[in-house]
């Protein structure tokens, strides 16, 4: 089912897999936790998953009549998770899947989330503002909707609520840091095409914390690699089947061109080196900026560009 169908349900199914857009996965994990806040909630993230442990939670009955709510988050499909559905009778099992493989578990008990539309983002910000009991102008919501990644909406509203209960467009422009990842895309395209990117880089660094660039580039390159694998496997010249939505034509063409430009070995070397630089920056309190520019030098001289 899709988000709109799930939202209409009066009762949650006893077992369910949720996958797709990361923002909605986080929001609906929050909603499910709030819905069952009077019950016993067990969260098992990634390597914490154990089949026998989850099974015991599902078949266990509470002395006080509460339900056991098991939430599993993983970027892979855990071993034997499909077998658990038969034990989810008196309790609930929710699997939040962050991977890219096709889901074929839990029968039709699944929810697929697509990236939020402008209208959905607008409404989500209004809802979050109500939670924090703040008034926010339509102009401010419009600016946040267009300028900030949805995953940061809650964080920014929380920050703004500490400053004022009446949030204006000027407040947002003054206090909100623009997280929107696609703002980096022009820089990343120059880097990956082997062009001279230093002028644009220094322009970015006038307003953006340099520590954000390498993590965002790692994500961008990893996405390109996933596109590369999808294109090679399916032969498609469109990413709509992979993403679940249609990118603007020029952006899709640009990303496909970059995705197929590199070989598996190139992706491996790029991601390996960038992750090493990122780890070095995280593990030291000194010379972070020097490490950052070492990474930029590596990119400037990478042979496959």
Secondary structure as GFF3:
##gff-version 3
##sequence-region A 1 305
A	DSSP	alpha_helix	3	8	.	.	.	ID=ss1
A	DSSP	beta_strand	15	20	.	.	.	ID=ss2
A	DSSP	alpha_helix	22	35	.	.	.	ID=ss3
A	DSSP	beta_strand	40	45	.	.	.	ID=ss4
A	DSSP	three_ten_helix	46	48	.	.	.	ID=ss5
A	DSSP	alpha_helix	51	59	.	.	.	ID=ss6
A	DSSP	beta_strand	68	74	.	.	.	ID=ss7
A	DSSP	three_ten_helix	81	87	.	.	.	ID=ss8
A	DSSP	beta_strand	92	97	.	.	.	ID=ss9
A	DSSP	beta_strand	110	113	.	.	.	ID=ss10
A	DSSP	alpha_helix	118	131	.	.	.	ID=ss11
A	DSSP	beta_strand	135	136	.	.	.	ID=ss12
A	DSSP	alpha_helix	138	147	.	.	.	ID=ss13
A	DSSP	three_ten_helix	150	152	.	.	.	ID=ss14
A	DSSP	alpha_helix	153	163	.	.	.	ID=ss15
A	DSSP	beta_strand	166	167	.	.	.	ID=ss16
A	DSSP	alpha_helix	169	175	.	.	.	ID=ss17
A	DSSP	three_ten_helix	181	184	.	.	.	ID=ss18
A	DSSP	alpha_helix	185	192	.	.	.	ID=ss19
A	DSSP	alpha_helix	198	205	.	.	.	ID=ss20
A	DSSP	alpha_helix	211	234	.	.	.	ID=ss21
A	DSSP	alpha_helix	240	243	.	.	.	ID=ss22
A	DSSP	alpha_helix	249	259	.	.	.	ID=ss23
A	DSSP	alpha_helix	264	282	.	.	.	ID=ss24
A	DSSP	alpha_helix	288	300	.	.	.	ID=ss25
###
